[in-house]
């Protein structure tokens, strides 16, 4: 059947062309957004991190679909004027390697970050986690209660949620088809959908000018990183179903920063529930704000984190606060 052979040949050529387009795009991206920090071997993988400043330690852990440049483009520099700031590419994201084998869940990622901080001789840091990494901050505080002064959750994910995740996260896990998908279609389709996806994260706030260029968010479209990101998103809710039962054990202070209009990690399902469980919690809500608080309100977020860190240095007692923007 010549027509069938023709179809198969055409599909093969199309997929080959898309794979080549992806490889060339990935190469250009990695040159444009080359690693700007340092590397450290942690077990069998290398982690990429950026460090600046002196003083009490702040550790910045990025959320899903991004990398440490998300902080470099927002709160890293102003925080480093008064603190020793370490921003980390999570395992499999940015330029950090992903361990082989089982999923490195938030507990495993917290363990790797703990090893990195020991190597850097960081003592009693305040951990700051955005979005997905709220789970990592809490996992760290549960596993190493004596090694963290406090935690800050920027729209942090803390509890399981109803429903699933976006279809492409599930498709990436399908044998054979998923691998074809991430190696051929993710990059070109992602480029087309990127602006809309970013806008939905920021809504109702505007996206800052040059956001894509300064944060390197396109790096998430690389096949390996996309696969890791999809796995993280796909499996987090089930993990949090178990971890969230333990939050009453956390005795270190927590600062929860949320946006009233955040539909990505809504406060009613996450910070509100954590507030009822943990012992020492401060809450700050930004009225009329979405998920990317550190970009929409960088000066206020820096001031809140700085003041919170200062209170921990003075062993102050947390209170509940509300900010109306």
C-alpha positions as a Markdown table, in Angstrom:
| # | Residue | x | y | z |
|---|---|---|---|---|
| 1 | Unk | 0.0 | 0.0 | 0.0 |
| 2 | Unk | 2.1 | 2.9 | -1.3 |
| 3 | Unk | -0.3 | 5.5 | 0.3 |
| 4 | Unk | 0.4 | 4.0 | 3.8 |
| 5 | Unk | 4.1 | 4.0 | 3.2 |
| 6 | Unk | 3.8 | 7.6 | 2.1 |
| 7 | Unk | 1.8 | 8.6 | 5.3 |
| 8 | Unk | 4.3 | 6.9 | 7.5 |
| 9 | Unk | 7.2 | 8.5 | 5.7 |
| 10 | Unk | 5.6 | 11.9 | 6.0 |
| 11 | Unk | 4.9 | 11.5 | 9.7 |
| 12 | Unk | 8.4 | 10.4 | 10.3 |
| 13 | Unk | 9.8 | 13.4 | 8.4 |
| 14 | Unk | 7.6 | 15.7 | 10.4 |
| 15 | Unk | 8.6 | 14.3 | 13.7 |
| 16 | Unk | 12.2 | 14.3 | 12.7 |
| 17 | Unk | 11.9 | 17.9 | 11.7 |
| 18 | Unk | 10.2 | 18.8 | 15.0 |
| 19 | Unk | 12.9 | 17.0 | 17.0 |
| 20 | Unk | 15.6 | 18.9 | 15.1 |
| 21 | Unk | 13.8 | 22.2 | 15.6 |
| 22 | Unk | 13.6 | 21.4 | 19.4 |
| 23 | Unk | 17.3 | 20.5 | 19.6 |
| 24 | Unk | 18.3 | 23.7 | 17.9 |
| 25 | Unk | 16.0 | 25.7 | 20.1 |
| 26 | Unk | 17.3 | 24.1 | 23.2 |
| 27 | Unk | 20.9 | 24.8 | 22.2 |
| 28 | Unk | 20.1 | 28.5 | 21.6 |
| 29 | Unk | 18.3 | 28.8 | 24.9 |
| 30 | Unk | 21.1 | 27.3 | 26.9 |
| 31 | Unk | 23.5 | 29.7 | 25.3 |
| 32 | Unk | 21.2 | 32.7 | 25.9 |
| 33 | Unk | 20.4 | 31.7 | 29.5 |
| 34 | Unk | 23.7 | 30.1 | 30.5 |
| 35 | Unk | 24.2 | 29.1 | 34.2 |
| 36 | Unk | 24.9 | 32.2 | 36.2 |
| 37 | Unk | 25.8 | 30.6 | 39.5 |
| 38 | Unk | 27.9 | 27.8 | 40.9 |
| 39 | Unk | 27.6 | 24.0 | 41.1 |
| 40 | Unk | 27.9 | 21.5 | 43.9 |
| 41 | Unk | 27.8 | 17.8 | 43.8 |
| 42 | Unk | 25.1 | 16.4 | 46.1 |
| 43 | Unk | 25.2 | 12.7 | 46.1 |
| 44 | Unk | 25.1 | 11.6 | 42.5 |
| 45 | Unk | 23.8 | 14.9 | 41.0 |
| 46 | Unk | 25.0 | 18.4 | 40.6 |
| 47 | Unk | 22.9 | 21.2 | 41.9 |
| 48 | Unk | 23.1 | 24.8 | 40.5 |
| 49 | Unk | 22.7 | 27.7 | 42.9 |
| 50 | Unk | 23.4 | 31.4 | 43.1 |
| 51 | Unk | 24.7 | 33.2 | 46.2 |
| 52 | Unk | 25.2 | 36.8 | 47.2 |
| 53 | Unk | 25.3 | 39.0 | 50.2 |
| 54 | Unk | 26.2 | 38.6 | 53.9 |
| 55 | Unk | 24.2 | 38.3 | 57.1 |
| 56 | Unk | 21.4 | 36.0 | 58.2 |
| 57 | Unk | 20.8 | 33.3 | 55.5 |
| 58 | Unk | 17.8 | 33.3 | 53.2 |
| 59 | Unk | 17.3 | 30.3 | 50.9 |
| 60 | Unk | 15.0 | 30.9 | 47.9 |
| 61 | Unk | 13.4 | 27.9 | 46.3 |
| 62 | Unk | 11.5 | 28.4 | 43.0 |
| 63 | Unk | 8.1 | 26.9 | 42.0 |
| 64 | Unk | 7.0 | 24.9 | 39.0 |
| 65 | Unk | 7.8 | 25.7 | 35.4 |
| 66 | Unk | 10.6 | 28.1 | 36.3 |
| 67 | Unk | 14.2 | 28.3 | 37.8 |
| 68 | Unk | 16.3 | 30.4 | 40.1 |
| 69 | Unk | 16.2 | 33.3 | 37.6 |
| 70 | Unk | 12.6 | 33.8 | 38.7 |
| 71 | Unk | 14.1 | 35.2 | 41.9 |
| 72 | Unk | 17.1 | 36.9 | 40.2 |
| 73 | Unk | 14.5 | 39.0 | 38.3 |
| 74 | Unk | 12.5 | 39.9 | 41.4 |
| 75 | Unk | 13.7 | 39.8 | 45.0 |
| 76 | Unk | 17.2 | 38.3 | 45.0 |
| 77 | Unk | 19.2 | 41.5 | 44.7 |
| 78 | Unk | 17.3 | 43.6 | 47.2 |
| 79 | Unk | 17.3 | 40.8 | 49.8 |
| 80 | Unk | 21.1 | 40.3 | 49.3 |
| 81 | Unk | 21.7 | 43.9 | 50.6 |
| 82 | Unk | 20.9 | 42.7 | 54.1 |
| 83 | Unk | 21.2 | 38.9 | 54.0 |
| 84 | Unk | 23.2 | 36.1 | 52.7 |
| 85 | Unk | 20.9 | 34.9 | 49.9 |
| 86 | Unk | 21.1 | 31.5 | 48.2 |
| 87 | Unk | 18.8 | 30.7 | 45.3 |
| 88 | Unk | 18.6 | 27.1 | 44.1 |
| 89 | Unk | 17.6 | 25.4 | 40.9 |
| 90 | Unk | 15.5 | 22.4 | 42.2 |
| 91 | Unk | 16.6 | 18.9 | 41.0 |
| 92 | Unk | 15.8 | 18.6 | 37.3 |
| 93 | Unk | 15.1 | 22.3 | 36.8 |
| 94 | Unk | 17.2 | 25.1 | 35.5 |
| 95 | Unk | 20.7 | 23.7 | 35.4 |
| 96 | Unk | 20.4 | 21.2 | 38.3 |
| 97 | Unk | 20.5 | 17.5 | 37.5 |
| 98 | Unk | 17.7 | 15.2 | 38.2 |
| 99 | Unk | 18.5 | 12.0 | 40.2 |
| 100 | Unk | 17.7 | 8.8 | 38.4 |
| 101 | Unk | 15.2 | 6.3 | 39.6 |
| 102 | Unk | 12.2 | 7.1 | 41.8 |
| 103 | Unk | 10.5 | 10.5 | 41.8 |
| 104 | Unk | 12.5 | 13.0 | 44.0 |
| 105 | Unk | 9.4 | 14.1 | 45.9 |
| 106 | Unk | 9.5 | 17.3 | 48.1 |
| 107 | Unk | 11.0 | 15.3 | 51.0 |
| 108 | Unk | 13.8 | 14.1 | 48.8 |
| 109 | Unk | 14.3 | 17.5 | 47.3 |
| 110 | Unk | 14.5 | 19.0 | 50.9 |
| 111 | Unk | 17.1 | 16.4 | 51.7 |
| 112 | Unk | 19.2 | 17.4 | 48.7 |
| 113 | Unk | 18.9 | 21.1 | 49.6 |
| 114 | Unk | 19.8 | 20.3 | 53.2 |
| 115 | Unk | 23.0 | 18.6 | 51.9 |
| 116 | Unk | 23.8 | 21.6 | 49.7 |
| 117 | Unk | 23.4 | 24.0 | 52.6 |
| 118 | Unk | 25.6 | 21.9 | 54.8 |
| 119 | Unk | 28.2 | 22.1 | 52.1 |
| 120 | Unk | 27.9 | 25.9 | 52.0 |
| 121 | Unk | 28.0 | 26.0 | 55.8 |
| 122 | Unk | 24.6 | 27.7 | 56.0 |
| 123 | Unk | 23.2 | 27.7 | 59.5 |
| 124 | Unk | 19.6 | 28.2 | 60.6 |
| 125 | Unk | 18.3 | 29.8 | 57.3 |
| 126 | Unk | 14.9 | 31.2 | 56.7 |
| 127 | Unk | 13.6 | 29.1 | 53.8 |
| 128 | Unk | 11.5 | 30.9 | 51.2 |
| 129 | Unk | 9.4 | 28.8 | 48.8 |
| 130 | Unk | 7.2 | 29.9 | 46.0 |
| 131 | Unk | 4.2 | 27.9 | 44.8 |
| 132 | Unk | 5.2 | 24.3 | 44.3 |
| 133 | Unk | 8.1 | 24.7 | 46.7 |
| 134 | Unk | 5.9 | 25.6 | 49.6 |
| 135 | Unk | 5.8 | 21.8 | 49.9 |
| 136 | Unk | 9.6 | 21.6 | 50.0 |
| 137 | Unk | 9.9 | 24.3 | 52.7 |
| 138 | Unk | 7.5 | 22.4 | 54.9 |
| 139 | Unk | 9.1 | 19.0 | 54.2 |
| 140 | Unk | 12.5 | 20.5 | 55.2 |
| 141 | Unk | 11.1 | 21.9 | 58.4 |
| 142 | Unk | 9.5 | 18.5 | 59.3 |
| 143 | Unk | 12.7 | 16.6 | 58.5 |
| 144 | Unk | 15.2 | 19.1 | 59.9 |
| 145 | Unk | 13.4 | 21.0 | 62.7 |
| 146 | Unk | 16.7 | 22.2 | 64.3 |
| 147 | Unk | 18.2 | 23.3 | 61.0 |
| 148 | Unk | 15.8 | 26.0 | 59.9 |
| 149 | Unk | 15.0 | 29.2 | 61.7 |
| 150 | Unk | 11.7 | 29.8 | 59.9 |
| 151 | Unk | 9.8 | 29.4 | 56.7 |
| 152 | Unk | 8.2 | 31.8 | 54.2 |
| 153 | Unk | 5.6 | 30.5 | 51.7 |
| 154 | Unk | 4.9 | 32.7 | 48.7 |
| 155 | Unk | 1.6 | 31.4 | 47.5 |
| 156 | Unk | 2.9 | 28.1 | 48.7 |
| 157 | Unk | 1.3 | 24.7 | 47.9 |
| 158 | Unk | 0.6 | 22.9 | 51.2 |
| 159 | Unk | -2.4 | 20.6 | 50.8 |
| 160 | Unk | -3.9 | 18.2 | 48.2 |
| 161 | Unk | -6.5 | 19.6 | 45.8 |
| 162 | Unk | -9.5 | 18.3 | 44.0 |
| 163 | Unk | -9.2 | 17.3 | 40.4 |
| 164 | Unk | -6.0 | 16.6 | 38.5 |
| 165 | Unk | -3.4 | 18.6 | 36.5 |
| 166 | Unk | -3.2 | 20.0 | 33.0 |
| 167 | Unk | -3.4 | 17.3 | 30.3 |
| 168 | Unk | 0.2 | 17.8 | 29.1 |
| 169 | Unk | 1.5 | 16.7 | 32.5 |
| 170 | Unk | -0.3 | 13.4 | 32.2 |
| 171 | Unk | 0.6 | 12.9 | 28.5 |
| 172 | Unk | 4.3 | 13.3 | 29.3 |
| 173 | Unk | 4.1 | 10.1 | 31.4 |
| 174 | Unk | 2.6 | 7.9 | 28.7 |
| 175 | Unk | 5.2 | 5.3 | 27.5 |
| 176 | Unk | 6.6 | 6.0 | 24.0 |
| 177 | Unk | 3.9 | 8.6 | 23.2 |
| 178 | Unk | 5.0 | 10.8 | 26.1 |
| 179 | Unk | 8.6 | 10.7 | 25.0 |
| 180 | Unk | 7.7 | 11.6 | 21.5 |
| 181 | Unk | 5.6 | 14.4 | 22.8 |
| 182 | Unk | 8.3 | 16.0 | 24.9 |
| 183 | Unk | 11.0 | 15.7 | 22.2 |
| 184 | Unk | 9.0 | 17.0 | 19.3 |
| 185 | Unk | 5.9 | 19.0 | 20.2 |
| 186 | Unk | 6.5 | 20.6 | 23.6 |
| 187 | Unk | 9.0 | 23.2 | 22.4 |
| 188 | Unk | 7.1 | 24.6 | 19.4 |
| 189 | Unk | 3.7 | 24.4 | 21.1 |
| 190 | Unk | 5.1 | 25.8 | 24.3 |
| 191 | Unk | 6.5 | 28.8 | 22.5 |
| 192 | Unk | 3.1 | 29.6 | 21.1 |
| 193 | Unk | 1.3 | 29.1 | 24.4 |
| 194 | Unk | 3.9 | 30.7 | 26.7 |
| 195 | Unk | 2.6 | 34.3 | 26.9 |
| 196 | Unk | -0.9 | 33.1 | 27.7 |
| 197 | Unk | 0.3 | 30.7 | 30.3 |
| 198 | Unk | 2.4 | 33.4 | 32.0 |
| 199 | Unk | -0.5 | 35.9 | 31.9 |
| 200 | Unk | -2.8 | 33.4 | 33.6 |
| 201 | Unk | -0.2 | 33.0 | 36.5 |
| 202 | Unk | 0.0 | 36.7 | 37.0 |
| 203 | Unk | -3.7 | 37.5 | 36.6 |
| 204 | Unk | -5.2 | 39.9 | 37.6 |
| 205 | Unk | -1.8 | 41.6 | 37.8 |
| 206 | Unk | 0.0 | 42.6 | 34.6 |
| 207 | Unk | 3.1 | 40.6 | 33.5 |
| 208 | Unk | 6.2 | 42.7 | 34.0 |
| 209 | Unk | 8.0 | 44.0 | 30.9 |
| 210 | Unk | 10.7 | 41.6 | 29.7 |
| 211 | Unk | 9.6 | 38.9 | 32.2 |
| 212 | Unk | 10.3 | 36.1 | 29.7 |
| 213 | Unk | 13.7 | 37.5 | 28.8 |
| 214 | Unk | 14.9 | 38.0 | 32.4 |
| 215 | Unk | 13.6 | 34.8 | 34.0 |
| 216 | Unk | 14.5 | 32.3 | 31.3 |
| 217 | Unk | 11.1 | 30.7 | 31.7 |
| 218 | Unk | 11.5 | 29.1 | 28.2 |
| 219 | Unk | 14.1 | 26.8 | 29.7 |
| 220 | Unk | 11.2 | 24.7 | 31.0 |
| 221 | Unk | 10.4 | 23.7 | 27.4 |
| 222 | Unk | 13.6 | 21.6 | 27.2 |
| 223 | Unk | 12.6 | 17.9 | 27.1 |
| 224 | Unk | 14.3 | 16.7 | 30.3 |
| 225 | Unk | 13.1 | 19.7 | 32.3 |
| 226 | Unk | 9.6 | 19.5 | 31.0 |
| 227 | Unk | 9.5 | 15.8 | 31.9 |
| 228 | Unk | 10.7 | 16.6 | 35.4 |
| 229 | Unk | 8.3 | 19.5 | 35.8 |
| 230 | Unk | 5.3 | 17.4 | 34.6 |
| 231 | Unk | 6.2 | 14.6 | 37.1 |
| 232 | Unk | 6.4 | 17.1 | 40.0 |
| 233 | Unk | 3.1 | 18.6 | 39.1 |
| 234 | Unk | 1.4 | 15.3 | 38.5 |
| 235 | Unk | 2.4 | 13.7 | 41.8 |
| 236 | Unk | 2.4 | 16.6 | 44.3 |
| 237 | Unk | -1.2 | 16.4 | 45.4 |
| 238 | Unk | -0.9 | 12.7 | 46.5 |
| 239 | Unk | 2.3 | 13.5 | 48.3 |
| 240 | Unk | 0.6 | 16.4 | 50.1 |
| 241 | Unk | -2.3 | 14.2 | 51.2 |
| 242 | Unk | 0.2 | 12.5 | 53.5 |
| 243 | Unk | 2.6 | 15.3 | 54.4 |
| 244 | Unk | -0.3 | 17.7 | 55.4 |
| 245 | Unk | -1.2 | 15.4 | 58.3 |
| 246 | Unk | 2.0 | 16.3 | 60.0 |
| 247 | Unk | 2.0 | 20.1 | 60.0 |
| 248 | Unk | 1.0 | 20.4 | 63.7 |
| 249 | Unk | 4.6 | 19.1 | 64.4 |
| 250 | Unk | 6.1 | 22.3 | 62.9 |
| 251 | Unk | 7.2 | 24.6 | 65.8 |
| 252 | Unk | 9.3 | 27.1 | 63.8 |
| 253 | Unk | 7.6 | 30.3 | 62.7 |
| 254 | Unk | 5.9 | 30.5 | 59.3 |
| 255 | Unk | 5.0 | 33.5 | 57.2 |
| 256 | Unk | 2.3 | 32.9 | 54.6 |
| 257 | Unk | 2.0 | 35.4 | 51.8 |
| 258 | Unk | -1.0 | 35.0 | 49.5 |
| 259 | Unk | -2.9 | 36.8 | 46.8 |
| 260 | Unk | -6.7 | 37.2 | 47.2 |
| 261 | Unk | -7.3 | 36.4 | 43.5 |
| 262 | Unk | -4.8 | 33.5 | 43.2 |
| 263 | Unk | -6.5 | 30.7 | 41.3 |
| 264 | Unk | -3.3 | 28.7 | 40.8 |
| 265 | Unk | -2.7 | 27.9 | 44.5 |
| 266 | Unk | -5.9 | 29.4 | 46.2 |
| 267 | Unk | -5.5 | 30.4 | 49.8 |
| 268 | Unk | -8.8 | 28.6 | 50.9 |
| 269 | Unk | -7.2 | 25.2 | 50.0 |
| 270 | Unk | -3.6 | 25.9 | 51.1 |
| 271 | Unk | -2.6 | 28.7 | 53.5 |
| 272 | Unk | -6.0 | 28.8 | 55.2 |
| 273 | Unk | -5.7 | 25.1 | 56.1 |
| 274 | Unk | -2.1 | 25.4 | 57.1 |
| 275 | Unk | -2.9 | 28.3 | 59.4 |
| 276 | Unk | -5.3 | 26.1 | 61.3 |
| 277 | Unk | -2.7 | 23.4 | 61.8 |
| 278 | Unk | 0.7 | 24.9 | 62.4 |
| 279 | Unk | 1.6 | 26.5 | 65.8 |
| 280 | Unk | 3.2 | 29.8 | 64.9 |
| 281 | Unk | 1.9 | 31.4 | 61.8 |
| 282 | Unk | 1.7 | 34.9 | 60.4 |
| 283 | Unk | -0.5 | 35.7 | 57.3 |
| 284 | Unk | -0.4 | 38.5 | 54.9 |
| 285 | Unk | -2.9 | 38.8 | 52.0 |
| 286 | Unk | -2.4 | 41.1 | 49.0 |
| 287 | Unk | -5.8 | 42.2 | 47.9 |
| 288 | Unk | -6.5 | 42.1 | 44.1 |
| 289 | Unk | -3.3 | 40.0 | 43.5 |
| 290 | Unk | -2.6 | 36.7 | 41.8 |
| 291 | Unk | 0.0 | 34.0 | 42.1 |
| 292 | Unk | 3.3 | 35.9 | 41.4 |
| 293 | Unk | 3.5 | 38.1 | 44.4 |
| 294 | Unk | 7.2 | 38.6 | 44.3 |
| 295 | Unk | 7.0 | 40.1 | 40.9 |
| 296 | Unk | 3.7 | 42.0 | 41.3 |
| 297 | Unk | 4.8 | 43.5 | 44.7 |
| 298 | Unk | 8.5 | 43.0 | 45.0 |
| 299 | Unk | 9.2 | 45.9 | 47.4 |
| 300 | Unk | 6.5 | 44.8 | 49.8 |
| 301 | Unk | 7.5 | 41.2 | 49.7 |
| 302 | Unk | 11.1 | 42.1 | 50.4 |
| 303 | Unk | 10.1 | 44.3 | 53.3 |
| 304 | Unk | 7.9 | 41.6 | 54.8 |
| 305 | Unk | 10.6 | 38.9 | 54.4 |
| 306 | Unk | 13.3 | 41.2 | 55.9 |
| 307 | Unk | 11.1 | 42.1 | 58.9 |
| 308 | Unk | 10.2 | 38.5 | 59.5 |
| 309 | Unk | 13.8 | 37.4 | 59.3 |
| 310 | Unk | 14.8 | 40.2 | 61.7 |
| 311 | Unk | 12.1 | 39.1 | 64.2 |
| 312 | Unk | 13.5 | 35.5 | 64.1 |
| 313 | Unk | 16.9 | 36.9 | 64.9 |
| 314 | Unk | 15.4 | 38.7 | 67.9 |
| 315 | Unk | 13.3 | 35.6 | 68.8 |
| 316 | Unk | 10.1 | 37.6 | 68.5 |
| 317 | Unk | 6.6 | 36.2 | 68.6 |
| 318 | Unk | 4.6 | 36.1 | 65.3 |
| 319 | Unk | 1.3 | 37.9 | 64.9 |
| 320 | Unk | -1.3 | 37.7 | 62.2 |
| 321 | Unk | -1.2 | 40.6 | 59.7 |
| 322 | Unk | -3.3 | 41.7 | 56.7 |
| 323 | Unk | -2.0 | 44.0 | 54.0 |
| 324 | Unk | -4.5 | 45.7 | 51.7 |
| 325 | Unk | -3.1 | 46.8 | 48.4 |
